[in-house]
Amino acid sequence: MFDTSPFYDLLGFLTPTIMQTYIVLMFLAVVGGTIVDTIHKKSAKYFFENAQKAQRSARRTVTSGEKTSLAIATLTNEVLTSSEFCNPQRRMSHLLTMYGFIIFIVTTVTLIFGYPTPAEAAPGMLVFLWHLGALMVCGGGYWFWFFIRVDLNSEGNPWYRLVRADLFILSLLSTTTFALLWSFGQAYVFWGSLFFALFIISSTVLFTTVLWSKFAHMFFKPAAAYQKKITKADGSQENLPDLGELTDADLQNRYPDIPTYMGEKPPYMGLGIKRESPNHY
């Protein structure tokens, strides 16, 4: 099982061309859905207008070298290591799911386009990575679904409560789960056929519902993180005032309420909402 491509079993009723066409259609569905989502939610318009507004408030010009370093920092921190997650469990769950999804998608495309028939046998390591990617998605995704979700962990809602925002994670988990079950059950005609049909249905839902799911969110987050770094570098501060240190005398003269309500040496206010886990339900 781990040394033979699971897609070879389909050659009796699906040609490599049909499988490759399906992959292309799903790719186009993601691209089209993301574009429509951008237009519908006016995300691109918001980022463009916000960037122009910040540029007018900028105190200095960010050089191309600085922009490159900020782009690299965004890639290494927010994208590759998900450093924006303060909760280490949430971060690990996200990384498992993200890298597992990438491995699963890349190996699926490679197996279908690069090794479509047993005559062009796929390397065992590639088949192993296909299964590993699916297992990583299941590990990170189910961990998130049953233990980490805000509405479950912090708001006390039952795990089976579903909303539209859950469409992405549920279709993703269904796709990888049924992919594994299909691979494991290929020796049994009925179960193999059933799990393959559920695998295709789940993957079709995953890639064709971008407009209604959080799929496009993964493309917007890096852009938003990069823009935030730019506003800090050019001094526009997302059009918010740069207050500085509360103990600064000039700042206290500008805002006399600071020493009035907090004293001349404002104390460290503590962890605030981070003091304890928000699970008061």
C-alpha beads as a LAMMPS data file, in Angstrom:
LAMMPS data file: protein, C-alpha beads

281 atoms
280 bonds

1 atom types
1 bond types

-500.0 500.0 xlo xhi
-500.0 500.0 ylo yhi
-500.0 500.0 zlo zhi

Masses

1 110.0

Atoms # bond

1 1 1 0.000 0.000 0.000
2 1 1 2.727 2.484 0.935
3 1 1 4.854 1.615 -2.100
4 1 1 2.151 1.686 -4.807
5 1 1 0.264 4.732 -6.006
6 1 1 -3.392 4.500 -4.890
7 1 1 -4.436 6.018 -8.211
8 1 1 -3.323 2.930 -10.152
9 1 1 -6.436 1.159 -8.882
10 1 1 -8.594 3.634 -10.823
11 1 1 -7.203 2.755 -14.251
12 1 1 -9.917 0.166 -14.829
13 1 1 -12.600 2.857 -15.206
14 1 1 -10.770 6.220 -15.175
15 1 1 -8.067 7.148 -17.647
16 1 1 -5.089 9.318 -16.645
17 1 1 -6.533 12.083 -18.852
18 1 1 -9.768 12.150 -16.834
19 1 1 -7.858 12.344 -13.559
20 1 1 -5.595 15.092 -14.899
21 1 1 -8.589 17.033 -16.216
22 1 1 -10.204 16.871 -12.776
23 1 1 -7.056 18.310 -11.183
24 1 1 -6.994 21.183 -13.699
25 1 1 -10.691 21.930 -13.106
26 1 1 -10.191 22.033 -9.345
27 1 1 -7.221 24.389 -9.787
28 1 1 -9.327 26.693 -11.944
29 1 1 -12.131 26.516 -9.367
30 1 1 -9.777 27.728 -6.636
31 1 1 -8.407 30.549 -8.796
32 1 1 -11.862 31.606 -9.942
33 1 1 -13.333 31.355 -6.453
34 1 1 -10.523 33.441 -4.977
35 1 1 -10.985 36.153 -7.633
36 1 1 -14.751 36.244 -7.119
37 1 1 -14.236 36.294 -3.332
38 1 1 -11.854 39.239 -3.704
39 1 1 -14.378 41.131 -5.822
40 1 1 -17.359 40.223 -3.648
41 1 1 -15.706 41.171 -0.347
42 1 1 -13.749 44.038 -1.947
43 1 1 -10.593 42.775 -0.256
44 1 1 -8.226 44.002 -2.962
45 1 1 -9.936 47.418 -3.004
46 1 1 -9.599 47.652 0.781
47 1 1 -5.896 46.771 0.776
48 1 1 -5.198 49.205 -2.078
49 1 1 -7.071 52.106 -0.477
50 1 1 -5.602 51.358 2.950
51 1 1 -2.090 51.277 1.484
52 1 1 -2.654 54.640 -0.245
53 1 1 -4.030 56.159 2.969
54 1 1 -1.062 54.861 4.942
55 1 1 1.349 56.188 2.325
56 1 1 -0.073 59.687 2.720
57 1 1 0.527 59.423 6.489
58 1 1 4.017 57.962 6.136
59 1 1 6.841 59.779 7.925
60 1 1 9.606 58.188 5.871
61 1 1 10.105 56.297 2.626
62 1 1 10.714 52.576 2.895
63 1 1 13.486 51.532 0.531
64 1 1 13.231 48.569 -1.824
65 1 1 15.815 46.741 0.274
66 1 1 13.697 47.224 3.409
67 1 1 10.601 46.046 1.549
68 1 1 12.458 42.916 0.461
69 1 1 13.595 42.180 4.011
70 1 1 10.052 42.740 5.312
71 1 1 8.693 40.388 2.647
72 1 1 11.223 37.752 3.698
73 1 1 10.314 38.294 7.358
74 1 1 6.634 37.863 6.511
75 1 1 7.387 34.657 4.623
76 1 1 9.522 33.155 7.390
77 1 1 7.415 34.291 10.357
78 1 1 3.741 34.601 9.443
79 1 1 3.720 32.074 6.565
80 1 1 6.301 29.341 7.207
81 1 1 6.265 29.256 11.013
82 1 1 2.877 30.855 11.884
83 1 1 4.461 33.007 14.566
84 1 1 1.278 35.080 14.961
85 1 1 -0.284 32.272 17.037
86 1 1 0.389 32.873 20.734
87 1 1 -1.126 29.539 21.736
88 1 1 1.570 26.879 21.095
89 1 1 -1.042 24.133 20.646
90 1 1 -2.952 26.212 18.093
91 1 1 0.295 26.965 16.299
92 1 1 1.356 23.304 16.163
93 1 1 -2.088 22.251 14.967
94 1 1 -2.000 24.883 12.236
95 1 1 1.506 23.908 11.091
96 1 1 0.605 20.216 10.958
97 1 1 -2.498 20.946 8.909
98 1 1 -0.809 23.456 6.603
99 1 1 2.284 21.422 5.765
100 1 1 0.264 18.221 5.556
101 1 1 -2.103 19.870 3.064
102 1 1 0.803 21.146 0.962
103 1 1 2.474 17.723 0.932
104 1 1 -0.819 15.994 0.095
105 1 1 -1.633 18.369 -2.789
106 1 1 1.875 18.347 -4.290
107 1 1 2.210 14.562 -4.141
108 1 1 -1.299 14.073 -5.581
109 1 1 -0.476 16.268 -8.583
110 1 1 2.921 14.577 -8.996
111 1 1 1.435 11.073 -8.881
112 1 1 -1.331 11.838 -11.375
113 1 1 0.729 13.850 -13.852
114 1 1 4.186 12.324 -13.385
115 1 1 3.369 8.654 -12.850
116 1 1 -0.077 8.046 -14.389
117 1 1 0.355 4.290 -15.065
118 1 1 2.080 1.333 -13.370
119 1 1 4.478 1.258 -16.321
120 1 1 5.834 4.525 -14.899
121 1 1 5.887 3.302 -11.309
122 1 1 5.984 6.075 -8.720
123 1 1 8.821 6.030 -6.164
124 1 1 7.828 4.486 -2.864
125 1 1 8.898 7.615 -0.998
126 1 1 6.451 9.710 -3.027
127 1 1 3.579 7.366 -2.196
128 1 1 4.627 7.401 1.462
129 1 1 4.609 11.208 1.477
130 1 1 1.075 11.186 0.019
131 1 1 -0.133 9.123 2.969
132 1 1 1.971 11.138 5.431
133 1 1 0.513 14.425 4.197
134 1 1 -3.035 13.120 4.626
135 1 1 -2.200 11.841 8.123
136 1 1 -0.700 15.212 9.093
137 1 1 -3.861 17.019 7.989
138 1 1 -6.003 14.601 9.990
139 1 1 -3.771 14.935 13.050
140 1 1 -3.689 18.731 13.047
141 1 1 -7.284 19.140 11.837
142 1 1 -8.980 16.808 14.309
143 1 1 -6.856 18.212 17.121
144 1 1 -8.152 21.659 16.208
145 1 1 -11.761 20.511 15.719
146 1 1 -12.183 18.627 18.989
147 1 1 -9.952 20.583 21.389
148 1 1 -8.747 24.003 20.194
149 1 1 -11.610 25.746 18.396
150 1 1 -12.695 28.980 20.097
151 1 1 -16.408 28.163 20.058
152 1 1 -15.650 24.767 21.627
153 1 1 -12.816 25.573 24.037
154 1 1 -13.788 29.101 25.080
155 1 1 -17.519 29.369 24.440
156 1 1 -18.601 25.892 25.505
157 1 1 -20.427 24.941 22.298
158 1 1 -20.621 21.217 21.428
159 1 1 -18.121 19.872 18.856
160 1 1 -20.942 18.902 16.493
161 1 1 -22.305 22.459 16.207
162 1 1 -21.750 23.536 12.600
163 1 1 -21.664 26.971 10.968
164 1 1 -20.696 28.068 7.480
165 1 1 -17.225 29.068 8.663
166 1 1 -16.552 25.359 9.325
167 1 1 -16.968 24.470 5.650
168 1 1 -13.254 24.672 4.870
169 1 1 -11.898 22.614 7.776
170 1 1 -14.643 19.978 7.497
171 1 1 -14.265 19.512 3.733
172 1 1 -10.476 19.397 4.165
173 1 1 -10.702 16.767 6.902
174 1 1 -13.238 14.781 4.887
175 1 1 -10.970 14.834 1.831
176 1 1 -7.881 13.495 3.599
177 1 1 -9.831 11.077 5.805
178 1 1 -11.651 9.460 2.903
179 1 1 -8.427 9.467 0.860
180 1 1 -6.751 7.358 3.542
181 1 1 -9.771 5.083 3.955
182 1 1 -9.921 4.622 0.180
183 1 1 -6.233 3.738 0.048
184 1 1 -6.552 1.302 2.972
185 1 1 -9.754 -0.294 1.620
186 1 1 -8.815 -0.804 -2.019
187 1 1 -8.623 -4.564 -1.478
188 1 1 -12.395 -4.548 -0.913
189 1 1 -14.400 -3.510 -3.958
190 1 1 -17.429 -2.118 -2.133
191 1 1 -15.541 -0.170 0.529
192 1 1 -12.908 1.006 -1.907
193 1 1 -15.571 2.359 -4.289
194 1 1 -17.549 3.977 -1.462
195 1 1 -14.576 5.748 0.084
196 1 1 -13.303 6.887 -3.327
197 1 1 -16.703 8.417 -4.133
198 1 1 -16.731 10.211 -0.760
199 1 1 -13.140 11.346 -1.374
200 1 1 -14.091 12.908 -4.715
201 1 1 -17.226 14.537 -3.294
202 1 1 -15.271 16.015 -0.379
203 1 1 -12.428 17.313 -2.541
204 1 1 -14.903 18.825 -5.011
205 1 1 -16.665 20.638 -2.169
206 1 1 -13.300 21.794 -0.788
207 1 1 -12.103 23.339 -4.057
208 1 1 -15.391 24.678 -5.447
209 1 1 -16.692 26.468 -2.341
210 1 1 -13.913 29.023 -1.965
211 1 1 -16.450 31.854 -2.131
212 1 1 -18.317 30.515 0.919
213 1 1 -15.441 29.030 2.931
214 1 1 -12.225 30.337 4.508
215 1 1 -10.054 28.857 1.736
216 1 1 -9.190 32.275 0.279
217 1 1 -8.197 33.443 3.762
218 1 1 -4.818 31.731 3.400
219 1 1 -3.986 33.999 0.462
220 1 1 -5.041 37.226 2.198
221 1 1 -3.223 36.717 5.493
222 1 1 0.346 37.111 4.125
223 1 1 -0.652 40.295 2.268
224 1 1 -2.203 41.765 5.419
225 1 1 0.833 40.819 7.541
226 1 1 3.202 42.388 5.007
227 1 1 1.173 45.605 4.833
228 1 1 1.201 45.849 8.630
229 1 1 5.000 45.623 8.662
230 1 1 5.200 48.347 6.002
231 1 1 3.034 50.723 8.058
232 1 1 5.310 50.233 11.049
233 1 1 8.418 50.805 8.960
234 1 1 7.202 54.020 7.299
235 1 1 5.753 55.434 10.524
236 1 1 2.143 55.638 9.340
237 1 1 1.153 53.237 12.155
238 1 1 -2.030 52.218 10.323
239 1 1 -3.153 55.841 10.753
240 1 1 -3.022 55.528 14.557
241 1 1 -1.047 57.923 16.759
242 1 1 2.409 56.819 17.832
243 1 1 2.134 57.450 21.576
244 1 1 5.526 56.211 22.664
245 1 1 6.304 55.585 26.335
246 1 1 3.624 56.610 28.845
247 1 1 6.307 57.893 31.239
248 1 1 7.595 60.439 28.701
249 1 1 7.153 64.006 30.078
250 1 1 6.267 65.548 26.695
251 1 1 3.644 62.881 26.115
252 1 1 2.119 63.531 29.537
253 1 1 1.981 67.227 28.756
254 1 1 0.109 66.484 25.537
255 1 1 -2.227 64.055 27.285
256 1 1 -2.629 65.223 30.922
257 1 1 -5.115 62.421 31.626
258 1 1 -2.200 59.977 31.750
259 1 1 -0.639 61.254 35.004
260 1 1 -4.092 62.132 36.377
261 1 1 -5.445 58.613 36.150
262 1 1 -2.276 56.522 36.094
263 1 1 0.248 58.575 38.037
264 1 1 3.473 60.166 36.802
265 1 1 5.032 56.712 36.456
266 1 1 2.302 54.504 34.975
267 1 1 2.756 50.949 36.212
268 1 1 2.939 47.891 34.027
269 1 1 -0.707 46.940 33.605
270 1 1 -0.125 43.176 33.606
271 1 1 -1.172 40.427 31.225
272 1 1 -4.787 41.555 31.016
273 1 1 -6.888 39.071 29.033
274 1 1 -3.829 36.868 28.597
275 1 1 -3.687 36.226 32.316
276 1 1 -5.717 33.039 31.963
277 1 1 -7.401 30.931 29.318
278 1 1 -10.766 32.392 28.155
279 1 1 -12.989 29.451 29.073
280 1 1 -15.587 31.023 31.378
281 1 1 -18.734 29.342 30.119

Bonds

1 1 1 2
2 1 2 3
3 1 3 4
4 1 4 5
5 1 5 6
6 1 6 7
7 1 7 8
8 1 8 9
9 1 9 10
10 1 10 11
11 1 11 12
12 1 12 13
13 1 13 14
14 1 14 15
15 1 15 16
16 1 16 17
17 1 17 18
18 1 18 19
19 1 19 20
20 1 20 21
21 1 21 22
22 1 22 23
23 1 23 24
24 1 24 25
25 1 25 26
26 1 26 27
27 1 27 28
28 1 28 29
29 1 29 30
30 1 30 31
31 1 31 32
32 1 32 33
33 1 33 34
34 1 34 35
35 1 35 36
36 1 36 37
37 1 37 38
38 1 38 39
39 1 39 40
40 1 40 41
41 1 41 42
42 1 42 43
43 1 43 44
44 1 44 45
45 1 45 46
46 1 46 47
47 1 47 48
48 1 48 49
49 1 49 50
50 1 50 51
51 1 51 52
52 1 52 53
53 1 53 54
54 1 54 55
55 1 55 56
56 1 56 57
57 1 57 58
58 1 58 59
59 1 59 60
60 1 60 61
61 1 61 62
62 1 62 63
63 1 63 64
64 1 64 65
65 1 65 66
66 1 66 67
67 1 67 68
68 1 68 69
69 1 69 70
70 1 70 71
71 1 71 72
72 1 72 73
73 1 73 74
74 1 74 75
75 1 75 76
76 1 76 77
77 1 77 78
78 1 78 79
79 1 79 80
80 1 80 81
81 1 81 82
82 1 82 83
83 1 83 84
84 1 84 85
85 1 85 86
86 1 86 87
87 1 87 88
88 1 88 89
89 1 89 90
90 1 90 91
91 1 91 92
92 1 92 93
93 1 93 94
94 1 94 95
95 1 95 96
96 1 96 97
97 1 97 98
98 1 98 99
99 1 99 100
100 1 100 101
101 1 101 102
102 1 102 103
103 1 103 104
104 1 104 105
105 1 105 106
106 1 106 107
107 1 107 108
108 1 108 109
109 1 109 110
110 1 110 111
111 1 111 112
112 1 112 113
113 1 113 114
114 1 114 115
115 1 115 116
116 1 116 117
117 1 117 118
118 1 118 119
119 1 119 120
120 1 120 121
121 1 121 122
122 1 122 123
123 1 123 124
124 1 124 125
125 1 125 126
126 1 126 127
127 1 127 128
128 1 128 129
129 1 129 130
130 1 130 131
131 1 131 132
132 1 132 133
133 1 133 134
134 1 134 135
135 1 135 136
136 1 136 137
137 1 137 138
138 1 138 139
139 1 139 140
140 1 140 141
141 1 141 142
142 1 142 143
143 1 143 144
144 1 144 145
145 1 145 146
146 1 146 147
147 1 147 148
148 1 148 149
149 1 149 150
150 1 150 151
151 1 151 152
152 1 152 153
153 1 153 154
154 1 154 155
155 1 155 156
156 1 156 157
157 1 157 158
158 1 158 159
159 1 159 160
160 1 160 161
161 1 161 162
162 1 162 163
163 1 163 164
164 1 164 165
165 1 165 166
166 1 166 167
167 1 167 168
168 1 168 169
169 1 169 170
170 1 170 171
171 1 171 172
172 1 172 173
173 1 173 174
174 1 174 175
175 1 175 176
176 1 176 177
177 1 177 178
178 1 178 179
179 1 179 180
180 1 180 181
181 1 181 182
182 1 182 183
183 1 183 184
184 1 184 185
185 1 185 186
186 1 186 187
187 1 187 188
188 1 188 189
189 1 189 190
190 1 190 191
191 1 191 192
192 1 192 193
193 1 193 194
194 1 194 195
195 1 195 196
196 1 196 197
197 1 197 198
198 1 198 199
199 1 199 200
200 1 200 201
201 1 201 202
202 1 202 203
203 1 203 204
204 1 204 205
205 1 205 206
206 1 206 207
207 1 207 208
208 1 208 209
209 1 209 210
210 1 210 211
211 1 211 212
212 1 212 213
213 1 213 214
214 1 214 215
215 1 215 216
216 1 216 217
217 1 217 218
218 1 218 219
219 1 219 220
220 1 220 221
221 1 221 222
222 1 222 223
223 1 223 224
224 1 224 225
225 1 225 226
226 1 226 227
227 1 227 228
228 1 228 229
229 1 229 230
230 1 230 231
231 1 231 232
232 1 232 233
233 1 233 234
234 1 234 235
235 1 235 236
236 1 236 237
237 1 237 238
238 1 238 239
239 1 239 240
240 1 240 241
241 1 241 242
242 1 242 243
243 1 243 244
244 1 244 245
245 1 245 246
246 1 246 247
247 1 247 248
248 1 248 249
249 1 249 250
250 1 250 251
251 1 251 252
252 1 252 253
253 1 253 254
254 1 254 255
255 1 255 256
256 1 256 257
257 1 257 258
258 1 258 259
259 1 259 260
260 1 260 261
261 1 261 262
262 1 262 263
263 1 263 264
264 1 264 265
265 1 265 266
266 1 266 267
267 1 267 268
268 1 268 269
269 1 269 270
270 1 270 271
271 1 271 272
272 1 272 273
273 1 273 274
274 1 274 275
275 1 275 276
276 1 276 277
277 1 277 278
278 1 278 279
279 1 279 280
280 1 280 281
